[in-house]
Amino acid sequence: MNQYDGYALALEHLIERGHKRIANAFGRPGSINTHNRRLANEQIMTKYNLPVIEKWYYSKIYSIRDGEQLLRSLMDETDRPDAILCSNDLVAACILNEARRQKLDVPGDLAIVGFDNSELSQTLGITTILNPISGQAENAFLLLAPVLLGRDMELQPLSFTLVERETT
């Protein structure tokens, strides 16, 4: 699945909620997913005549400490984003936790969106994008079915879905 679509869905949601200054917490800088997410950010922001602020492109944000440090560095700036779109729910949870420590109103001062719809996002009330990972795994098997089983099998249609919760 092209993560452009899921990321665009999240961006559209944030923009519909009035957010115009969106930071991005990406994972691996060289991955196809990061490339597609960056492309989505640039095209969606341009579509709405909103600024693409590359200084708010953060890569290699993987761990709890990475998310916390990212928010702390943003808090040191006079020019701050009003939303952060994260590469996964763990990073979103870390940013949410640090936002609470900083006494920020979420989503009033800062909206947060994760990616994957993990149990963590459900527990913490994080808005996220449902990434149908198990469906992707099933489709991968179905692609191998002609070799393994000697017959073609129909792939299931998959799509990203916005799961709106308290952080937006």
C-alpha positions as a LaTeX table, in Angstrom:
\begin{tabular}{lrrr}
\hline
Residue & $x$ (\AA) & $y$ (\AA) & $z$ (\AA) \\
\hline
Met1 & 0.00 & 0.00 & 0.00 \\
Asn2 & 1.18 & 3.47 & $-0.79$ \\
Gln3 & 1.46 & 5.36 & 2.48 \\
Tyr4 & 0.90 & 8.57 & 0.57 \\
Asp5 & $-2.82$ & 7.80 & 0.80 \\
Gly6 & $-2.88$ & 7.30 & 4.57 \\
Tyr7 & $-0.73$ & 10.33 & 5.23 \\
Ala8 & $-2.88$ & 12.49 & 2.92 \\
Leu9 & $-5.97$ & 11.33 & 4.82 \\
Ala10 & $-4.41$ & 12.48 & 8.10 \\
Leu11 & $-3.34$ & 15.82 & 6.64 \\
Glu12 & $-6.79$ & 16.49 & 5.20 \\
His13 & $-8.28$ & 15.75 & 8.64 \\
Leu14 & $-5.92$ & 18.18 & 10.38 \\
Ile15 & $-6.55$ & 20.90 & 7.80 \\
Glu16 & $-10.32$ & 20.43 & 8.11 \\
Arg17 & $-9.89$ & 21.02 & 11.85 \\
Gly18 & $-8.17$ & 24.35 & 11.14 \\
His19 & $-4.53$ & 23.32 & 11.53 \\
Lys20 & $-2.18$ & 25.10 & 9.16 \\
Arg21 & 1.26 & 24.58 & 10.66 \\
Ile22 & 1.94 & 20.87 & 10.68 \\
Ala23 & 5.17 & 19.22 & 11.79 \\
Asn24 & 6.12 & 15.73 & 10.60 \\
Ala25 & 7.84 & 13.05 & 12.69 \\
Phe26 & 9.14 & 10.60 & 10.12 \\
Gly27 & 10.95 & 7.32 & 10.65 \\
Arg28 & 13.72 & 6.11 & 8.35 \\
Pro29 & 14.84 & 8.97 & 6.11 \\
Gly30 & 15.58 & 6.79 & 3.07 \\
Ser31 & 12.50 & 4.58 & 3.13 \\
Ile32 & 9.84 & 4.57 & 0.43 \\
Asn33 & 7.22 & 5.23 & 3.14 \\
Thr34 & 8.99 & 8.41 & 4.28 \\
His35 & 9.40 & 9.51 & 0.67 \\
Asn36 & 5.68 & 9.03 & 0.00 \\
Arg37 & 4.69 & 10.75 & 3.24 \\
Arg38 & 6.88 & 13.76 & 2.41 \\
Leu39 & 5.33 & 13.90 & $-1.04$ \\
Ala40 & 1.83 & 13.78 & 0.46 \\
Asn41 & 2.70 & 16.58 & 2.88 \\
Glu42 & 4.05 & 18.80 & 0.12 \\
Gln43 & 1.16 & 18.19 & $-2.27$ \\
Ile44 & $-1.65$ & 18.48 & 0.28 \\
Met45 & $-0.22$ & 21.60 & 1.90 \\
Thr46 & 0.25 & 23.18 & $-1.54$ \\
Lys47 & $-3.31$ & 22.20 & $-2.51$ \\
Tyr48 & $-4.58$ & 24.32 & 0.41 \\
Asn49 & $-2.03$ & 27.14 & $-0.11$ \\
Leu50 & $-0.43$ & 26.33 & 3.24 \\
Pro51 & 3.28 & 26.59 & 3.97 \\
Val52 & 5.50 & 23.54 & 3.57 \\
Ile53 & 7.89 & 24.05 & 6.48 \\
Glu54 & 10.81 & 21.72 & 5.90 \\
Lys55 & 12.48 & 22.65 & 9.19 \\
Trp56 & 9.60 & 20.71 & 10.74 \\
Tyr57 & 10.55 & 17.53 & 8.88 \\
Tyr58 & 12.05 & 15.30 & 11.54 \\
Ser59 & 13.58 & 11.95 & 10.58 \\
Lys60 & 14.80 & 9.04 & 12.64 \\
Ile61 & 12.07 & 9.51 & 15.24 \\
Tyr62 & 11.68 & 5.96 & 16.54 \\
Ser63 & 11.75 & 5.81 & 20.31 \\
Ile64 & 10.10 & 7.30 & 23.37 \\
Arg65 & 13.07 & 9.57 & 23.95 \\
Asp66 & 13.08 & 10.68 & 20.30 \\
Gly67 & 9.46 & 11.81 & 20.54 \\
Glu68 & 9.99 & 13.58 & 23.83 \\
Gln69 & 13.09 & 15.37 & 22.55 \\
Leu70 & 11.29 & 16.40 & 19.38 \\
Leu71 & 8.52 & 18.12 & 21.32 \\
Arg72 & 11.01 & 19.77 & 23.70 \\
Ser73 & 12.93 & 21.20 & 20.74 \\
Leu74 & 9.70 & 22.53 & 19.23 \\
Met75 & 8.79 & 24.16 & 22.56 \\
Asp76 & 12.08 & 26.09 & 22.45 \\
Glu77 & 11.04 & 27.75 & 19.17 \\
Thr78 & 8.99 & 30.94 & 19.06 \\
Asp79 & 7.46 & 29.73 & 15.81 \\
Arg80 & 5.64 & 26.48 & 16.67 \\
Pro81 & 3.46 & 24.03 & 14.80 \\
Asp82 & $-0.17$ & 23.57 & 15.78 \\
Ala83 & $-0.15$ & 19.86 & 14.88 \\
Ile84 & 2.25 & 16.94 & 14.59 \\
Leu85 & 1.72 & 14.00 & 12.27 \\
Cys86 & 3.69 & 10.96 & 13.44 \\
Ser87 & 5.09 & 7.94 & 11.64 \\
Asn88 & 3.48 & 5.58 & 14.15 \\
Asp89 & 1.41 & 5.44 & 17.32 \\
Leu90 & 4.37 & 4.94 & 19.65 \\
Val91 & 5.87 & 8.26 & 18.60 \\
Ala92 & 2.44 & 9.92 & 18.89 \\
Ala93 & 2.10 & 8.54 & 22.43 \\
Cys94 & 5.54 & 9.90 & 23.39 \\
Ile95 & 4.68 & 13.33 & 22.03 \\
Leu96 & 1.32 & 13.27 & 23.81 \\
Asn97 & 3.02 & 12.38 & 27.09 \\
Glu98 & 5.56 & 15.18 & 26.73 \\
Ala99 & 2.81 & 17.64 & 25.72 \\
Arg100 & 1.05 & 16.84 & 28.98 \\
Arg101 & 4.29 & 17.40 & 30.91 \\
Gln102 & 4.65 & 20.76 & 29.16 \\
Lys103 & 1.03 & 21.54 & 30.16 \\
Leu104 & $-0.09$ & 21.92 & 26.55 \\
Asp105 & $-3.76$ & 21.57 & 25.74 \\
Val106 & $-4.15$ & 18.68 & 23.29 \\
Pro107 & $-5.71$ & 19.29 & 20.80 \\
Gly108 & $-6.16$ & 23.02 & 21.55 \\
Asp109 & $-2.48$ & 23.98 & 21.55 \\
Leu110 & $-1.24$ & 20.98 & 19.62 \\
Ala111 & $-3.09$ & 18.28 & 17.70 \\
Ile112 & $-1.40$ & 14.87 & 17.39 \\
Val113 & $-2.03$ & 12.12 & 14.85 \\
Gly114 & $-0.42$ & 8.68 & 14.90 \\
Phe115 & $-0.30$ & 5.93 & 12.30 \\
Asp116 & $-1.24$ & 2.21 & 12.54 \\
Asn117 & $-4.18$ & 2.23 & 14.99 \\
Ser118 & $-2.36$ & 0.18 & 17.60 \\
Glu119 & $-3.81$ & $-0.72$ & 20.99 \\
Leu120 & $-1.67$ & 2.07 & 22.42 \\
Ser121 & $-3.54$ & 4.68 & 20.36 \\
Gln122 & $-6.86$ & 3.22 & 21.50 \\
Thr123 & $-5.82$ & 3.29 & 25.15 \\
Leu124 & $-4.52$ & 6.87 & 25.04 \\
Gly125 & $-7.23$ & 8.30 & 22.77 \\
Ile126 & $-4.87$ & 9.19 & 19.94 \\
Thr127 & $-6.31$ & 10.00 & 16.52 \\
Thr128 & $-4.59$ & 7.70 & 14.06 \\
Ile129 & $-4.67$ & 6.13 & 10.64 \\
Leu130 & $-5.70$ & 2.50 & 10.48 \\
Asn131 & $-3.01$ & 0.80 & 8.44 \\
Pro132 & $-4.40$ & $-2.66$ & 7.55 \\
Ile133 & $-1.15$ & $-4.52$ & 8.21 \\
Ser134 & $-2.72$ & $-7.97$ & 8.65 \\
Gly135 & $-4.61$ & $-7.52$ & 5.38 \\
Gln136 & $-1.36$ & $-6.62$ & 3.68 \\
Ala137 & 0.22 & $-9.80$ & 5.04 \\
Glu138 & $-2.71$ & $-11.86$ & 3.76 \\
Asn139 & $-2.42$ & $-10.26$ & 0.33 \\
Ala140 & 1.31 & $-11.00$ & 0.30 \\
Phe141 & 0.49 & $-14.67$ & 0.85 \\
Leu142 & $-2.16$ & $-14.55$ & $-1.86$ \\
Leu143 & 0.44 & $-13.20$ & $-4.27$ \\
Leu144 & 2.55 & $-16.28$ & $-3.52$ \\
Ala145 & $-0.41$ & $-18.65$ & $-3.87$ \\
Pro146 & 0.20 & $-19.47$ & $-7.54$ \\
Val147 & 3.66 & $-20.79$ & $-6.68$ \\
Leu148 & 2.71 & $-22.41$ & $-3.38$ \\
Leu149 & $-0.76$ & $-23.74$ & $-4.18$ \\
Gly150 & $-0.80$ & $-23.82$ & $-7.95$ \\
Arg151 & $-3.76$ & $-21.46$ & $-8.27$ \\
Asp152 & $-4.48$ & $-17.76$ & $-8.37$ \\
Met153 & $-6.32$ & $-16.22$ & $-5.48$ \\
Glu154 & $-8.13$ & $-12.89$ & $-5.41$ \\
Leu155 & $-6.51$ & $-10.10$ & $-3.41$ \\
Gln156 & $-8.68$ & $-8.36$ & $-0.85$ \\
Pro157 & $-9.19$ & $-4.62$ & $-1.36$ \\
Leu158 & $-7.44$ & $-2.57$ & 1.31 \\
Ser159 & $-7.57$ & 1.08 & 2.30 \\
Phe160 & $-6.39$ & 3.39 & 5.04 \\
Thr161 & $-9.03$ & 4.70 & 7.45 \\
Leu162 & $-8.99$ & 7.69 & 9.78 \\
Val163 & $-9.78$ & 6.79 & 13.39 \\
Glu164 & $-10.67$ & 10.04 & 15.12 \\
Arg165 & $-10.11$ & 10.30 & 18.86 \\
Glu166 & $-9.34$ & 12.97 & 21.46 \\
Thr167 & $-6.01$ & 14.32 & 20.11 \\
Thr168 & $-7.53$ & 16.19 & 17.14 \\
\hline
\end{tabular}
